[in-house]
Amino acid sequence: MASRRSTTKQWVRKQAADPYVKQRDQAGYRSRAAFKLKEILHRDRLIRHGSYILDLGASPGGWSQVAAAAAGPRGKVVAVDLLPMEPLGGVHFIEGDCRNPDTLDKINEHFGERRADLVISDIAPNITGIRDVDEANFLELAEFVCHISAQMLVAEGALVIKLFQFPGTDRFITDLRKSYTSIARRKPESSRRESRELYVVAKGFGI
């Protein structure tokens, strides 16, 4: 019990000292992860006014906030998550598992005949601490995100997906080159140094 209390105190101290947590509160974002997407969008120019965007693993809504602001009133953001999410202006939220056919049908209903210009995914499965299990779970989920993207993206569309550095991650990224003309790895400044997470920006779908 004492060890758990010590770990909690360390986490609280880290949060209090984190400049992005402070900026999150000042800017009114729902998560510090919003700054990761903002940095990627600034560097890679993935959203323009009127863009249609699919946000997978959206709750609590930090990425959806950034995407909706960038796309403007003529754009559309469809957000999906297993967990509930408080309403956001300019965002259509679907509570459900993106691997469920019923959820996919709802996504298609929101987009209609129009496809997405961009798919963004900050999804991560629950971590078990067993590397082989975690790698298999994460890559399986990442493969499904790519499967949905292939169904939803317009020609020349783009994908931003969170990955973790596992032995099989490089092979997964190499396989993305079969579907996209441009692949770039990003490690935003707001991503904690000790984290193994990275983001892949894939552009030029289906060309």
NORFEN-V464097 format. One record per residue. RES is the residue in one small letter. PHI is phi in whole degrees, -180 to 180 (NA if undefined). PSI is psi in whole degrees, -180 to 180 (NA if undefined). Layout:
[[RES:PHI:PSI] [RES:PHI:PSI]]
//
This chain:
[[m:NA:-41] [a:-63:-40] [s:-63:-40] [r:-65:-42] [r:-63:-39] [s:-64:-42] [t:-64:-41] [t:-63:-43] [k:-63:-40] [q:-62:-42] [w:-64:-43] [v:-63:-42] [r:-65:-41] [k:-64:-43] [q:-62:-43] [a:-65:-30] [a:-91:-7] [d:-77:117] [p:-65:-28] [y:-75:-26] [v:-66:-42] [k:-65:-44] [q:-65:-36] [r:-58:-47] [d:-66:-40] [q:-67:-38] [a:-85:-13] [g:79:22] [y:-80:153] [r:-82:-16] [s:-153:155] [r:-69:-18] [a:-62:-19] [a:-56:-35] [f:-70:-28] [k:-65:-47] [l:-68:-40] [k:-58:-44] [e:-65:-42] [i:-65:-44] [l:-64:-39] [h:-64:-40] [r:-77:-40] [d:-106:-5] [r:49:62] [l:-95:-18] [i:-123:136] [r:-124:169] [h:-60:130] [g:94:0] [s:-67:148] [y:-105:129] [i:-132:137] [l:-110:122] [d:-110:110] [l:-100:133] [g:74:47] [a:-80:-33] [s:-62:138] [p:-87:-3] [g:121:6] [g:-60:-46] [w:-69:-38] [s:-63:-39] [q:-59:-48] [v:-65:-44] [a:-65:-43] [a:-65:-40] [a:-65:-39] [a:-73:-35] [a:-79:-26] [g:75:-179] [p:-66:-23] [r:-85:-8] [g:-91:-178] [k:-146:136] [v:-121:123] [v:-109:119] [a:-111:140] [v:-133:136] [d:-161:153] [l:-67:-32] [l:-90:153] [p:-67:160] [m:-143:134] [e:-64:145] [p:-57:146] [l:-132:136] [g:-61:133] [g:79:7] [v:-123:129] [h:-99:115] [f:-101:137] [i:-121:119] [e:-90:115] [g:169:172] [d:-86:123] [c:-66:-13] [r:-86:-6] [n:-87:130] [p:-56:-35] [d:-64:-39] [t:-67:-41] [l:-62:-38] [d:-63:-41] [k:-66:-38] [i:-60:-46] [n:-63:-36] [e:-63:-41] [h:-67:-38] [f:-83:-27] [g:64:-139] [e:-77:-18] [r:-79:134] [r:-94:173] [a:-85:141] [d:-80:-26] [l:-149:136] [v:-112:129] [i:-120:137] [s:-140:118] [d:-111:23] [i:-68:141] [a:-146:134] [p:-73:168] [n:-64:136] [i:-87:130] [t:-96:-22] [g:91:-7] [i:-98:111] [r:-58:-46] [d:-63:-39] [v:-68:-45] [d:-63:-41] [e:-63:-46] [a:-62:-43] [n:-65:-43] [f:-69:-45] [l:-69:-32] [e:-64:-43] [l:-67:-40] [a:-63:-39] [e:-62:-38] [f:-71:-36] [v:-59:-42] [c:-65:-36] [h:-64:-46] [i:-64:-42] [s:-60:-40] [a:-63:-30] [q:-81:-32] [m:-100:-23] [l:-80:145] [v:-73:163] [a:-60:136] [e:75:10] [g:-70:177] [a:-134:159] [l:-132:135] [v:-119:120] [i:-133:137] [k:-83:135] [l:-130:166] [f:-120:148] [q:-76:101] [f:-117:169] [p:-56:-32] [g:-91:0] [t:-67:-42] [d:-62:-39] [r:-65:-40] [f:-61:-44] [i:-66:-39] [t:-61:-40] [d:-65:-29] [l:-62:-28] [r:-64:-17] [k:-72:-22] [s:-114:-16] [y:-129:147] [t:-84:-21] [s:-137:128] [i:-127:129] [a:-137:142] [r:-95:139] [r:-131:138] [k:-127:90] [p:-59:152] [e:-61:-30] [s:-79:-7] [s:-78:127] [r:-62:139] [r:-58:-37] [e:-77:-11] [s:-77:141] [r:-86:5] [e:-71:150] [l:-146:164] [y:-121:138] [v:-109:129] [v:-106:115] [a:-113:122] [k:-118:160] [g:75:48] [f:-62:134] [g:72:15] [i:-94:NA]]
//
